[in-house]
Amino acid sequence: MTPRAGLLPRAVLPFLGILALALLLPFSGNDYWALIATRAAIYWILIAGLNLVVGFAGQLAIGYVALLTLGAYTASVLASGTVTPEVPAFLALAAAAGIGAVFGLVVGLPALRLRTFYFAMTTLGFATIVTQVALAWQDVTGGGIGITGPAMPPPFDTAWSFFYLCLGLAAVVTWMTGNIARSRFGRGLIALRDAEVAAEASGISKPALLVSTFLFAGACAGFAGGLFAGLQTYITPDAFTFELSLLFFIAVLIGGRGSILGPMLGTILLTLLPEIAAPLAAWSTFLYAFLLLVIVLAMPGGIASLLDFAGRRPLPAHRAILPRAAALEALLPARPEAAPLNLAGIELRFGGVRAIDGVDLEVRPGQVHGLIGPNGSGKTTTLNVICGYYEPQQGRMALGAAPLPAGMPQKRAGLGIARTFQTPRIIGEATVLQNVMVGGSIQGSSSFFATLLALPRPRAEEKTIEAQARLALAAVGLEGLAEARADRLQHSELRFVEIARALMLRPAFLLLDEPAAGLSAEEIRRLGALIQAVARQGTGVLLVEHHADLIFDICDHVTVLNLGRVLASGTPADIRSHKEVVSAYLGA
Ligand SMILES: Nc1ncnc2c1ncn2[C@@H]1O[C@H](COP(=O)(O)OP(=O)(O)OP(=O)(O)O)[C@@H](O)[C@H]1O
């Protein structure tokens, strides 16, 4: 399943089907089902938020039961009136969501620094602390004896009416996460998960995006906690087990990353399984572990990939990349003469290795500037310095008269500097169109909150970004593959997808790192024409390449690096006849 789930009415049908089945449940006449179905709806409210953290952002948040616990105790304590004056149940639920959001952020913040397992351990540690506090803080929580959950006011005070309430709230949360999933925020999250440097180069700010996501997921979890306490009617710390936390986490994994329908089905499955097969209830931890193993080994894409019929459709066998100049001109309106990009005396050492040793370079708008040299001569490092990934120890960079500060790669997109990578950095599980739309992230200015609610502005922004992405795909000659999963494309096609993504910035400067590597002769010819067409629109192109023919055919200026130093700089004709260049790089 690709993250575009929910975009088409067809993708909404399964959700409507599940909703219709759920609405019919009361006709079963079995009140026990009210309990199970309500539990599933409450779990889903938590898991829908967690899905953005785990399934979209790829953060291993295992201990989300902590936020359920916090929400449950907040709502119960406020509604019971033992510590404060008695608070109405719905207000208590809102407070639970607020506490959930705050602690969702607190427990999420380490993810900005810690990687994978260390972050997972932090969330688990937090879960243990919360349970211990609930046990020890007897005056407020009732300790091991517990506390009554919030009683729902009429008409939500019967089992089935409470179920309808939870179902309605679950539907709202599903809609909200769907809005995020198919927005620049959802694409940003999966880009951070699968192609972090490309996300940064597209101007996506990891801290800002993760903070919003943690706040939302925490609010969902806290709110679910309040409802959970209402369902249990009485809560003790024993109700919030590690097993429950595992259920939440595994429901997302079983469901499949970057999907909403999959984790929803995973939640229903994991809630129902122990009930349907009662003897299994005692084995639930074993069952979860077993399911996890099956997923990891047999179907890493989860339920969503099983249901992704469109993603398995064969792609046309004989297809060609045919860039279209007209689409490029529509995407990149010719820009008036802009300022050049200057590097002066740049030095960068990695320990004892002088990767760049006093490099001067000027990339002019509207020109193709080739950067060539033997392996290890410092070409990619130079690109990385321009893009802010490395901070040079010496030297100055400037965009016209304005200094270009070192570092801060996510700010480069805003300055009109776009790039591609030596190895394409692509989100394999997303469609080609989604990948290209990642490049348009900074064009959207509406907030996470406005996007959650699908307000008109974010919807209009999405339409614009999509239209431009289709134009960018037409410009590079891949519009026919817009809906294909990116991991099904050939290597050469991925190179053009990266260029389309970079063009989404309508860049003043486009830095290409070996774009011709792995391309056929015909594809290299088309690539050359495309690069020249981009430059004609006023963009300055810095082209790192080993294909000498391409460099000499299309460049206006060439700089040759050797051992981190500029060996020669001039027109292609100057370079071809430069003795040292010929002996150090080009060969006789
Ligand atoms: N992160 C790093 N840590 C240590 N050394 C590095 C790092 N990145 C690059 N280098 C070293 O810096 C030098 C320049 O590397 P760079 O990748 O810029 O060369 P290049 O000209 O792009 O080579 P190629 O054509 O093989 O891509 C090499 O000696 C490389 O080993």
Ligand as a Chemical Component Dictionary entry (heavy atoms), coordinates in Angstrom:
data_LIG
# 
_chem_comp.id                   LIG 
_chem_comp.type                 NON-POLYMER 
_chem_comp.pdbx_formal_charge   0 
_chem_comp.three_letter_code    LIG 
# 
loop_
_chem_comp_atom.comp_id 
_chem_comp_atom.atom_id 
_chem_comp_atom.alt_atom_id 
_chem_comp_atom.type_symbol 
_chem_comp_atom.charge 
_chem_comp_atom.model_Cartn_x 
_chem_comp_atom.model_Cartn_y 
_chem_comp_atom.model_Cartn_z 
_chem_comp_atom.pdbx_ordinal 
LIG N1  N1  N 0 32.611 11.581 5.583  1  
LIG C1  C1  C 0 33.895 11.387 5.270  2  
LIG N2  N2  N 0 34.767 10.995 6.212  3  
LIG C2  C2  C 0 36.073 10.806 5.909  4  
LIG N3  N3  N 0 36.592 10.979 4.684  5  
LIG C3  C3  C 0 35.761 11.358 3.708  6  
LIG C4  C4  C 0 34.377 11.582 3.935  7  
LIG N4  N4  N 0 33.788 11.951 2.774  8  
LIG C5  C5  C 0 34.764 11.970 1.860  9  
LIG N5  N5  N 0 35.959 11.610 2.411  10 
LIG C6  C6  C 0 37.235 11.551 1.734  11 
LIG O1  O1  O 0 37.405 12.778 1.085  12 
LIG C7  C7  C 0 38.010 12.572 -0.183 13 
LIG C8  C8  C 0 37.129 13.164 -1.264 14 
LIG O2  O2  O 0 35.941 12.359 -1.381 15 
LIG P1  P1  P 0 34.777 12.697 -2.393 16 
LIG O3  O3  O 0 33.698 11.693 -2.125 17 
LIG O4  O4  O 0 34.423 14.108 -2.310 18 
LIG O5  O5  O 0 35.470 12.403 -3.786 19 
LIG P2  P2  P 0 34.821 12.372 -5.220 20 
LIG O6  O6  O 0 35.685 13.206 -6.069 21 
LIG O7  O7  O 0 33.387 12.725 -5.162 22 
LIG O8  O8  O 0 35.005 10.849 -5.600 23 
LIG P3  P3  P 0 34.079 9.889  -6.510 24 
LIG O9  O9  O 0 34.286 10.315 -7.918 25 
LIG O10 O10 O 0 34.617 8.534  -6.237 26 
LIG O11 O11 O 0 32.673 10.077 -6.042 27 
LIG C9  C9  C 0 38.235 11.085 -0.348 28 
LIG O12 O12 O 0 39.546 10.799 0.044  29 
LIG C10 C10 C 0 37.249 10.493 0.630  30 
LIG O13 O13 O 0 37.723 9.251  1.111  31 
# 
loop_
_chem_comp_bond.comp_id 
_chem_comp_bond.atom_id_1 
_chem_comp_bond.atom_id_2 
_chem_comp_bond.value_order 
_chem_comp_bond.pdbx_ordinal 
LIG N1  C1  SING 1  
LIG C1  N2  SING 2  
LIG C1  C4  DOUB 3  
LIG N2  C2  DOUB 4  
LIG C2  N3  SING 5  
LIG N3  C3  DOUB 6  
LIG C3  C4  SING 7  
LIG C3  N5  SING 8  
LIG C4  N4  SING 9  
LIG N4  C5  DOUB 10 
LIG C5  N5  SING 11 
LIG N5  C6  SING 12 
LIG C6  O1  SING 13 
LIG C6  C10 SING 14 
LIG O1  C7  SING 15 
LIG C7  C8  SING 16 
LIG C7  C9  SING 17 
LIG C8  O2  SING 18 
LIG O2  P1  SING 19 
LIG P1  O3  DOUB 20 
LIG P1  O4  SING 21 
LIG P1  O5  SING 22 
LIG O5  P2  SING 23 
LIG P2  O6  DOUB 24 
LIG P2  O7  SING 25 
LIG P2  O8  SING 26 
LIG O8  P3  SING 27 
LIG P3  O9  DOUB 28 
LIG P3  O10 SING 29 
LIG P3  O11 SING 30 
LIG C9  O12 SING 31 
LIG C9  C10 SING 32 
LIG C10 O13 SING 33 
# 
